[in-house]
Amino acid sequence: MYSPSDFRDDRPVMICAGNRGGAIVPATMPLQPLGPALRRWRALNRVKQSHVAELIGVAQSTISRWECGTQDMDPEQRAQVEALV
């Protein structure tokens, strides 16, 4: 999963609890993209991009760009999408 080169002295680490004690992972792990999860949620619930856009307060084209991965979400918008998904 992670190699020793992923951990440098100048970067913080965090210990995650697991079945075998704890795993050391970089504290600055990248956020997982929510676009594919949003698209899957919409497909399963038969919700249009325009409806999600209205709920979050953005344009339909913004939802499309999030799902395609061409635009990142703001932290507030990310929290709203996480609540939906």
Buried (B, 14 or more C-beta within 10 A) or exposed (E): EEEEEEEEEEEEBEEEEEEEEEEEBBEEEEEEEBBEBBBEBBEEEEBEBEBBBEBBEBEBEBBBBBBEEEEBBEEEBBEBBEEBE
